[in-house]
Amino acid sequence: MGIFPYIYFMIEDFNITEDKSRISFYAGMVTSAFTFAEFSTGLLWGRLSDKVGRKPVLLTGLIGTALSVLIFGFAPNLTVALIARAVGGLLNGNMGVLQTTVAELITAKEHQPRAYTIMPVVWCLGSIVGPMIGGALARPCISYPSLFPAGSIWDKYPYLLPNLFSAFIVLIGVINGILFLEETHCEKKLKRDRGLELGNWILSGLPIFRKCTESRDEKSKLAEMEAEPLLDHDEQLPGYQTNENSPENSPRLRSASVPSVAWDALDLENGQEDLNLGISGIFTRPVVLNIVSFGILAFHTMTFDQLFPVFLSTSPPDHKMPVSLPFKFVDGFGLDSKTVGIILSIQGAYQLLINMFLIPPVLKRFGARRLFQFLAIAYFSLYLVTPYLVLLPEKYRMVGVGVVLVWKCTFASMAYPSNAILTADSAPSHLALGTINGVAASTASLCRAFGPTLSGLLYAVGLQTGYSGLAWWCSAFVAIGGAFVGLQIREPASRTEKKSAPINDSDDSQPETNQVHSRATSS
């Protein structure tokens, strides 16, 4: 999001073309370079996280992001800018790993709506700060000539400053992750984490955080206890000798109700089978439908995110073209990078608020599937309306921009968590979540790669031919396709519901109990 306010002007400064209508195409290429590269490695990072754990992969992605933004800041031409974005995508294809981490933290279905809005909330924080910083710090010699004189490094590399700021923030994230991020992989989290131990030691010296470290130490001790065997290798279990103390002959035990027990802890045979799931066992029809829906959603939402800042930055044509409603018209807003950055930051602030207070109760009220299908059906109307903003009277234009952004943010903030919940619940095993989310992230990355490039090309063609809404209306058709796929999704049995099951039911367990009793009697 941080490059969107100034990408139009960056391409313009590269002096690639004299035709300003083609700037949107090159801007789409820069955006797509990241997602094409992310697509090529998304599955790799997902599978790797299943083997080495989530934490190392997430930290590697952050380091890759820092390297990418530094190269991008020093980019003197389009080629270097594309390489920088590709490096970021290759090393940071871990969106699926993040989804997996959130899924592994959830132990109850009622917590899903709140948990799956965590990532959108964090994304919103970045959407507030990123565009604001990007728009304010880009081309500092023009914006702040008294602080950044002409002829300095900031004049030679006018987009270095916002990327240096981004690299600094990412570095803080790496340090925070090393010290305080806990592993969630069911096997790898039992291993010793020296970074986490150092973080606990640092927090233990601060009175405010001392209680936090105590609870984390308790978790570490519990994990160590779980890893230890219940019996020594030489110790033998006592043989079965009598049925005098069996449940049938014990009045106290016969009337006692046995509570539900975590099924994952008991079903060892199924757990071993989960490890050996093949491709067909992992990618069932519900999983595939959710992944395809996620890809289509990523295509048209990323198209909006990349195209809308270009739409706002596009200047009105020098020579007015004939207007023939409802489809033939061309105009523009002509906003500068600072204004675009402020608009996108306000959008992020709104999105943050609704993710904290509106989305969780709505998800609980309507359920993930019903909500996602409603949004999939209604999404196309957003893209039909957006290009007509340029036809509004001057004093109502910004009101129209605000309405469209509220509309877009509300839909996107509900659609992504809904799809994430459906995908996690449709997984045949939690041990396959890394692979499933890796494929989903790769699919979304491929769609995000094609979206900005195709929309940029269509937008340029539309400006030249007089149909400036062409790219938007094509996105509407894609959204209609997404609605068709979304309607095929059925309500999955929640993975969190499968985790617990009663091991002693009065009706079902009685035959088995009688068999045990008869075997004991005969012996």
PLY file of the C-alpha trace (Angstrom):
ply
format ascii 1.0
element vertex 523
property float x
property float y
property float z
element edge 522
property int vertex1
property int vertex2
end_header
0.00 0.00 0.00
2.91 2.36 0.70
3.89 2.70 -2.98
0.40 3.35 -4.32
0.32 7.13 -3.66
3.50 7.76 -5.65
3.78 4.90 -8.15
2.11 7.00 -10.87
4.67 9.77 -10.42
7.57 7.30 -10.11
6.73 5.81 -13.51
6.37 9.31 -14.89
9.87 10.20 -13.60
11.36 7.13 -15.30
10.50 8.83 -18.62
9.45 5.55 -20.23
6.67 7.02 -22.33
5.42 10.41 -23.39
1.86 9.08 -23.50
0.47 9.58 -19.99
-2.40 7.23 -20.67
0.12 4.34 -20.67
1.49 5.13 -17.19
-1.23 3.00 -15.62
0.01 -0.04 -17.57
3.59 0.30 -16.27
2.31 0.99 -12.76
0.38 -2.28 -12.98
3.57 -4.08 -14.04
5.41 -2.85 -10.94
2.57 -4.00 -8.71
2.31 -7.36 -10.50
6.05 -8.12 -10.30
5.69 -8.73 -6.55
2.65 -10.96 -6.84
4.02 -13.01 -9.79
7.13 -13.78 -7.74
5.00 -14.45 -4.65
2.96 -16.94 -6.67
6.07 -18.89 -7.67
7.17 -19.45 -4.06
3.90 -19.44 -2.07
3.55 -23.23 -2.07
7.25 -23.64 -1.29
7.00 -21.45 1.82
3.81 -23.23 2.91
5.40 -26.68 2.64
8.60 -25.44 4.27
6.61 -24.07 7.22
5.10 -27.55 7.70
8.65 -28.92 8.04
10.63 -26.24 9.90
7.84 -24.32 11.64
5.96 -21.08 11.07
8.27 -18.68 12.90
11.44 -19.13 10.74
9.43 -18.68 7.55
7.69 -15.53 8.79
10.99 -13.98 9.89
12.60 -14.81 6.54
9.73 -13.05 4.80
10.27 -9.90 6.85
13.99 -9.84 6.04
13.14 -10.27 2.35
10.74 -7.33 2.55
13.42 -5.08 4.05
15.86 -5.98 1.26
13.20 -5.43 -1.40
12.15 -1.94 -0.27
15.77 -0.79 -0.05
16.44 -1.86 -3.65
13.16 -0.24 -4.72
14.14 3.05 -3.10
17.38 3.18 -5.07
15.72 2.15 -8.37
16.87 4.50 -11.17
14.68 2.89 -13.84
11.78 0.52 -14.40
13.97 -2.58 -14.69
15.49 -2.18 -11.22
12.07 -1.36 -9.78
10.66 -4.60 -11.22
13.62 -6.62 -9.87
13.17 -5.08 -6.42
9.49 -5.97 -6.33
10.24 -9.49 -7.58
12.81 -10.02 -4.82
10.20 -9.03 -2.26
7.69 -11.50 -3.71
10.19 -14.38 -3.86
11.27 -13.99 -0.24
7.95 -12.97 1.25
5.40 -15.49 -0.05
4.16 -16.22 3.46
0.58 -14.96 3.48
-0.58 -18.57 3.64
1.75 -19.19 6.58
0.15 -16.29 8.44
-3.31 -17.74 7.81
-2.09 -21.10 9.10
-0.64 -19.52 12.23
-3.97 -17.87 13.04
-5.84 -21.13 12.38
-3.55 -23.04 14.75
-4.18 -20.58 17.55
-7.96 -21.14 17.49
-9.34 -23.84 19.77
-13.06 -22.96 19.67
-15.40 -22.10 16.81
-16.88 -19.13 18.64
-13.45 -17.48 18.63
-13.06 -17.66 14.83
-14.75 -14.35 13.92
-12.53 -12.40 16.33
-9.36 -14.32 15.46
-9.72 -14.02 11.69
-10.11 -10.26 11.91
-6.67 -9.89 13.52
-4.84 -9.89 10.19
-7.21 -7.37 8.57
-6.78 -5.09 11.61
-3.00 -5.23 11.28
-3.34 -4.71 7.53
-5.47 -1.65 8.23
-2.81 -0.18 10.49
-0.37 -0.53 7.62
-2.97 0.94 5.26
-3.16 4.02 7.47
0.56 4.59 7.99
1.87 3.26 4.65
0.06 5.56 2.19
0.46 8.55 4.49
4.22 8.03 4.79
4.57 7.11 1.12
2.70 10.18 -0.06
4.35 12.56 2.42
7.98 11.41 2.02
8.09 10.77 -1.73
9.99 13.44 -3.73
11.09 15.33 -0.59
13.10 17.89 -2.58
9.83 19.07 -4.13
7.70 18.80 -0.99
10.26 20.09 1.54
12.93 22.07 -0.37
14.25 23.75 2.78
15.06 20.39 4.41
16.11 18.44 1.32
18.07 20.66 -1.07
18.36 19.99 -4.79
21.41 18.00 -5.86
21.42 15.81 -2.73
20.88 12.04 -2.64
17.18 12.70 -2.06
17.07 14.52 -5.39
18.87 11.69 -7.20
16.66 9.05 -5.59
13.36 10.88 -4.89
11.60 7.75 -3.63
14.33 6.53 -1.27
13.07 8.24 1.89
9.70 6.44 2.22
11.41 3.11 1.51
14.09 3.75 4.14
11.31 4.37 6.62
9.63 1.10 5.57
12.89 -0.83 5.96
13.32 0.58 9.49
9.79 -0.50 10.47
10.40 -3.98 9.04
13.65 -4.26 11.01
11.70 -3.54 14.20
9.28 -6.28 13.16
12.14 -8.79 12.73
13.53 -8.04 16.19
10.05 -8.25 17.71
9.45 -11.58 15.98
12.72 -13.10 17.15
12.09 -12.12 20.77
8.35 -12.48 21.22
6.75 -14.52 18.41
5.77 -18.00 19.58
5.83 -21.03 17.32
2.38 -22.54 16.60
3.30 -25.70 14.69
2.03 -28.64 16.75
5.44 -30.38 16.74
7.96 -27.56 16.35
6.53 -25.52 19.23
7.90 -28.15 21.65
11.47 -27.32 20.67
13.59 -24.82 22.56
13.45 -21.23 21.26
16.44 -19.19 22.43
15.02 -15.99 20.93
11.83 -16.40 22.93
13.84 -17.12 26.05
15.78 -13.91 25.54
12.51 -12.03 25.06
11.16 -13.48 28.30
14.32 -12.46 30.11
14.00 -8.90 28.81
10.32 -8.70 29.79
11.01 -10.18 33.23
13.13 -7.13 34.01
10.14 -4.88 33.36
7.55 -4.94 36.19
4.68 -4.19 33.82
5.31 -7.33 31.74
6.36 -9.71 34.52
2.98 -11.47 34.63
3.12 -12.03 30.86
6.46 -13.81 31.15
5.13 -15.99 33.98
2.24 -17.21 31.84
4.59 -17.85 28.91
6.94 -19.82 31.18
3.97 -21.94 32.28
3.23 -22.68 28.62
6.85 -23.70 28.04
6.79 -26.04 31.05
3.52 -27.55 29.86
4.98 -28.12 26.40
8.00 -29.85 27.93
5.72 -32.07 30.04
3.72 -32.99 26.95
6.91 -33.93 25.15
8.05 -36.27 27.96
6.85 -39.91 27.89
4.44 -40.98 30.61
6.42 -44.13 31.30
10.11 -44.97 31.20
11.18 -47.39 28.50
11.85 -50.14 31.07
8.58 -49.67 32.97
5.80 -52.05 31.99
2.09 -51.49 32.21
0.39 -53.84 34.70
-1.56 -56.68 33.14
-5.32 -56.90 33.39
-6.12 -59.34 36.22
-9.68 -58.92 37.45
-12.93 -57.22 36.69
-13.83 -56.42 40.27
-13.01 -52.74 39.85
-14.35 -52.43 36.32
-16.82 -49.62 35.53
-19.75 -52.09 35.59
-18.97 -53.16 39.17
-18.25 -49.70 40.52
-21.41 -47.75 41.46
-19.43 -44.53 41.78
-17.94 -44.82 38.32
-21.08 -46.12 36.68
-23.03 -42.96 37.43
-20.15 -40.58 36.74
-20.21 -38.68 33.47
-16.97 -38.58 31.51
-16.15 -35.16 30.09
-15.16 -34.51 26.52
-11.51 -35.06 25.78
-9.41 -33.51 23.04
-9.74 -36.05 20.25
-6.39 -35.13 18.70
-4.70 -36.43 21.83
-6.39 -39.83 21.56
-6.82 -40.56 17.87
-3.21 -41.44 17.21
-3.99 -43.69 14.27
-5.88 -40.96 12.41
-3.17 -38.47 13.27
-0.60 -40.72 11.62
-2.86 -41.05 8.58
-3.12 -37.25 8.38
0.63 -37.08 7.95
0.39 -39.33 4.88
-2.48 -37.54 3.13
-1.96 -37.43 -0.61
-2.83 -34.59 -2.97
-6.35 -35.93 -3.54
-6.83 -36.35 0.21
-5.79 -32.76 0.94
-7.39 -30.92 -1.97
-10.98 -32.07 -1.66
-13.79 -30.37 -3.57
-14.64 -27.95 -0.69
-10.98 -26.98 -0.35
-10.61 -26.38 -4.11
-13.81 -24.29 -4.26
-12.60 -22.08 -1.40
-9.17 -21.64 -2.99
-10.71 -20.69 -6.36
-13.05 -18.23 -4.62
-10.09 -16.74 -2.78
-8.20 -16.31 -6.06
-11.10 -14.55 -7.78
-11.63 -12.32 -4.75
-7.93 -11.42 -4.74
-8.06 -10.63 -8.48
-10.78 -8.01 -8.40
-9.96 -6.51 -4.96
-6.29 -6.07 -5.89
-7.40 -4.55 -9.17
-9.35 -1.95 -7.20
-6.46 -1.28 -4.78
-3.98 -0.66 -7.62
-6.32 1.07 -10.06
-8.08 3.47 -7.71
-4.97 5.56 -6.81
-4.12 5.75 -10.53
-7.74 6.72 -11.20
-7.44 9.56 -8.66
-4.05 10.68 -10.03
-5.13 10.74 -13.68
-5.41 14.30 -14.98
-8.36 15.42 -17.10
-7.60 15.17 -20.85
-6.15 18.26 -22.52
-8.77 18.02 -25.22
-12.28 17.12 -24.16
-13.53 13.94 -25.78
-17.19 13.55 -26.82
-19.41 12.03 -24.15
-22.02 9.42 -25.01
-23.62 8.01 -21.88
-23.94 5.50 -20.38
-20.53 4.09 -21.39
-18.46 6.55 -23.40
-16.80 9.24 -21.26
-13.28 10.25 -20.14
-12.25 12.52 -17.28
-9.94 12.53 -14.26
-9.36 13.89 -10.77
-5.73 15.01 -11.18
-4.86 14.68 -7.46
-1.24 14.84 -6.23
0.55 12.08 -4.28
-0.02 13.76 -0.88
-3.78 13.96 -1.35
-3.97 10.39 -2.62
-1.94 9.24 0.40
-4.28 11.02 2.82
-7.36 9.50 1.14
-5.90 5.98 1.37
-4.93 6.54 5.01
-8.47 7.62 5.90
-9.66 4.46 4.16
-7.31 2.42 6.37
-8.58 4.14 9.53
-12.18 3.31 8.65
-11.23 -0.27 7.86
-9.48 -0.58 11.21
-12.57 0.55 13.11
-14.99 -1.80 11.38
-12.61 -4.75 11.78
-12.45 -4.12 15.51
-16.13 -3.42 16.21
-18.34 -4.43 13.27
-16.94 -7.49 11.47
-16.75 -10.00 14.40
-20.41 -9.61 15.45
-21.58 -9.67 11.82
-19.63 -12.89 11.21
-21.14 -14.43 14.35
-24.64 -13.34 13.39
-24.72 -14.52 9.77
-21.97 -17.15 9.63
-19.01 -17.30 7.27
-20.71 -19.06 4.36
-23.87 -16.94 4.20
-21.91 -13.72 4.52
-19.34 -14.70 1.90
-21.98 -15.74 -0.60
-23.91 -12.49 -0.14
-20.76 -10.45 -0.72
-19.77 -12.53 -3.74
-23.16 -11.83 -5.33
-23.15 -8.09 -4.52
-19.51 -7.25 -5.29
-19.96 -6.58 -9.02
-22.13 -3.50 -8.38
-19.18 -1.70 -6.75
-17.18 -1.87 -10.00
-20.12 -0.79 -12.13
-20.53 2.43 -10.14
-16.90 3.52 -9.50
-15.93 4.97 -12.94
-18.94 7.31 -12.89
-17.39 9.32 -10.04
-15.65 11.53 -12.61
-19.07 12.64 -13.90
-20.15 14.05 -10.54
-20.16 17.84 -10.03
-16.88 19.11 -8.61
-18.25 19.76 -5.10
-19.68 16.22 -4.80
-16.70 14.31 -6.18
-14.92 13.73 -2.87
-18.20 12.69 -1.27
-18.55 10.08 -3.99
-14.96 8.93 -3.42
-15.73 8.53 0.29
-18.88 6.49 -0.34
-17.08 4.15 -2.75
-14.18 3.63 -0.35
-16.54 2.87 2.57
-18.36 0.41 0.32
-15.15 -1.26 -0.82
-13.60 -1.44 2.66
-16.73 -2.91 4.24
-17.03 -5.62 1.60
-13.32 -6.55 1.62
-13.14 -6.59 5.43
-15.98 -9.11 5.56
-15.06 -11.23 2.55
-11.47 -12.15 3.44
-12.08 -13.41 7.01
-15.16 -15.33 5.82
-13.14 -17.10 3.15
-10.30 -17.82 5.61
-12.71 -19.45 8.07
-14.31 -21.55 5.32
-10.91 -22.68 4.03
-9.64 -23.64 7.50
-12.85 -25.51 8.34
-12.81 -27.44 5.05
-9.25 -28.71 5.61
-9.22 -32.51 6.09
-6.45 -32.19 8.71
-4.81 -29.36 10.63
-1.46 -30.87 9.64
-2.25 -30.01 6.01
-3.18 -26.38 6.72
0.27 -25.08 5.77
0.08 -26.75 2.36
-3.53 -25.68 1.75
-2.92 -22.06 2.74
0.31 -22.07 0.73
-1.57 -23.10 -2.41
-4.32 -20.58 -1.62
-1.73 -17.82 -1.21
-0.02 -18.82 -4.47
-3.35 -18.81 -6.30
-4.21 -15.40 -4.89
-0.74 -14.10 -5.80
-1.14 -15.24 -9.40
-4.53 -13.55 -9.61
-3.16 -10.40 -7.98
-0.37 -10.42 -10.54
-2.69 -10.58 -13.53
-5.22 -8.16 -12.02
-3.12 -4.96 -11.90
-1.39 -5.66 -15.23
-4.60 -6.37 -17.14
-6.50 -3.55 -15.45
-3.66 -1.11 -16.19
-3.69 -2.14 -19.85
-7.49 -1.92 -20.06
-7.48 1.46 -18.30
-4.94 2.81 -20.80
-7.01 1.48 -23.72
-10.14 2.97 -22.18
-8.57 6.42 -21.88
-7.43 6.30 -25.49
-10.77 5.10 -26.89
-13.03 7.19 -24.68
-14.28 4.37 -22.42
-12.53 5.15 -19.14
-14.70 2.65 -17.24
-13.51 -0.32 -19.32
-11.17 -1.75 -16.64
-13.78 -1.35 -13.91
-16.52 -3.08 -15.88
-14.22 -6.00 -16.71
-13.64 -6.38 -12.95
-17.43 -6.53 -12.53
-17.58 -9.50 -14.90
-14.81 -11.24 -12.92
-16.79 -10.63 -9.71
-19.86 -12.24 -11.30
-17.72 -15.32 -12.00
-16.67 -15.30 -8.36
-20.33 -15.24 -7.31
-21.01 -18.38 -9.38
-18.13 -20.24 -7.69
-19.03 -18.91 -4.23
-22.57 -20.24 -4.49
-21.17 -23.79 -4.90
-19.58 -23.68 -1.43
-21.31 -25.75 1.23
-21.15 -25.33 4.99
-18.12 -27.34 6.20
-17.86 -29.14 9.52
-15.63 -26.88 11.58
-12.17 -28.26 12.26
-12.45 -26.91 15.80
-15.60 -28.96 16.33
-13.83 -32.12 15.21
-11.12 -31.66 17.82
-13.27 -32.70 20.77
-15.60 -35.63 21.11
-17.03 -37.53 24.07
-15.16 -40.77 24.61
-17.95 -42.34 26.66
-21.53 -42.02 25.47
-24.19 -43.89 27.36
-25.78 -45.34 24.23
-22.85 -45.89 21.90
-20.32 -47.15 24.44
-22.52 -49.75 26.17
-21.98 -52.55 23.63
-18.24 -52.02 23.74
-18.29 -52.05 27.56
-20.24 -55.30 27.58
-17.69 -56.85 25.23
-14.84 -55.87 27.55
-16.75 -57.30 30.52
-17.43 -60.61 28.75
-13.79 -60.94 27.68
-12.63 -60.30 31.25
-15.09 -62.84 32.64
-14.06 -65.52 30.19
-10.40 -65.02 31.08
0 1
1 2
2 3
3 4
4 5
5 6
6 7
7 8
8 9
9 10
10 11
11 12
12 13
13 14
14 15
15 16
16 17
17 18
18 19
19 20
20 21
21 22
22 23
23 24
24 25
25 26
26 27
27 28
28 29
29 30
30 31
31 32
32 33
33 34
34 35
35 36
36 37
37 38
38 39
39 40
40 41
41 42
42 43
43 44
44 45
45 46
46 47
47 48
48 49
49 50
50 51
51 52
52 53
53 54
54 55
55 56
56 57
57 58
58 59
59 60
60 61
61 62
62 63
63 64
64 65
65 66
66 67
67 68
68 69
69 70
70 71
71 72
72 73
73 74
74 75
75 76
76 77
77 78
78 79
79 80
80 81
81 82
82 83
83 84
84 85
85 86
86 87
87 88
88 89
89 90
90 91
91 92
92 93
93 94
94 95
95 96
96 97
97 98
98 99
99 100
100 101
101 102
102 103
103 104
104 105
105 106
106 107
107 108
108 109
109 110
110 111
111 112
112 113
113 114
114 115
115 116
116 117
117 118
118 119
119 120
120 121
121 122
122 123
123 124
124 125
125 126
126 127
127 128
128 129
129 130
130 131
131 132
132 133
133 134
134 135
135 136
136 137
137 138
138 139
139 140
140 141
141 142
142 143
143 144
144 145
145 146
146 147
147 148
148 149
149 150
150 151
151 152
152 153
153 154
154 155
155 156
156 157
157 158
158 159
159 160
160 161
161 162
162 163
163 164
164 165
165 166
166 167
167 168
168 169
169 170
170 171
171 172
172 173
173 174
174 175
175 176
176 177
177 178
178 179
179 180
180 181
181 182
182 183
183 184
184 185
185 186
186 187
187 188
188 189
189 190
190 191
191 192
192 193
193 194
194 195
195 196
196 197
197 198
198 199
199 200
200 201
201 202
202 203
203 204
204 205
205 206
206 207
207 208
208 209
209 210
210 211
211 212
212 213
213 214
214 215
215 216
216 217
217 218
218 219
219 220
220 221
221 222
222 223
223 224
224 225
225 226
226 227
227 228
228 229
229 230
230 231
231 232
232 233
233 234
234 235
235 236
236 237
237 238
238 239
239 240
240 241
241 242
242 243
243 244
244 245
245 246
246 247
247 248
248 249
249 250
250 251
251 252
252 253
253 254
254 255
255 256
256 257
257 258
258 259
259 260
260 261
261 262
262 263
263 264
264 265
265 266
266 267
267 268
268 269
269 270
270 271
271 272
272 273
273 274
274 275
275 276
276 277
277 278
278 279
279 280
280 281
281 282
282 283
283 284
284 285
285 286
286 287
287 288
288 289
289 290
290 291
291 292
292 293
293 294
294 295
295 296
296 297
297 298
298 299
299 300
300 301
301 302
302 303
303 304
304 305
305 306
306 307
307 308
308 309
309 310
310 311
311 312
312 313
313 314
314 315
315 316
316 317
317 318
318 319
319 320
320 321
321 322
322 323
323 324
324 325
325 326
326 327
327 328
328 329
329 330
330 331
331 332
332 333
333 334
334 335
335 336
336 337
337 338
338 339
339 340
340 341
341 342
342 343
343 344
344 345
345 346
346 347
347 348
348 349
349 350
350 351
351 352
352 353
353 354
354 355
355 356
356 357
357 358
358 359
359 360
360 361
361 362
362 363
363 364
364 365
365 366
366 367
367 368
368 369
369 370
370 371
371 372
372 373
373 374
374 375
375 376
376 377
377 378
378 379
379 380
380 381
381 382
382 383
383 384
384 385
385 386
386 387
387 388
388 389
389 390
390 391
391 392
392 393
393 394
394 395
395 396
396 397
397 398
398 399
399 400
400 401
401 402
402 403
403 404
404 405
405 406
406 407
407 408
408 409
409 410
410 411
411 412
412 413
413 414
414 415
415 416
416 417
417 418
418 419
419 420
420 421
421 422
422 423
423 424
424 425
425 426
426 427
427 428
428 429
429 430
430 431
431 432
432 433
433 434
434 435
435 436
436 437
437 438
438 439
439 440
440 441
441 442
442 443
443 444
444 445
445 446
446 447
447 448
448 449
449 450
450 451
451 452
452 453
453 454
454 455
455 456
456 457
457 458
458 459
459 460
460 461
461 462
462 463
463 464
464 465
465 466
466 467
467 468
468 469
469 470
470 471
471 472
472 473
473 474
474 475
475 476
476 477
477 478
478 479
479 480
480 481
481 482
482 483
483 484
484 485
485 486
486 487
487 488
488 489
489 490
490 491
491 492
492 493
493 494
494 495
495 496
496 497
497 498
498 499
499 500
500 501
501 502
502 503
503 504
504 505
505 506
506 507
507 508
508 509
509 510
510 511
511 512
512 513
513 514
514 515
515 516
516 517
517 518
518 519
519 520
520 521
521 522
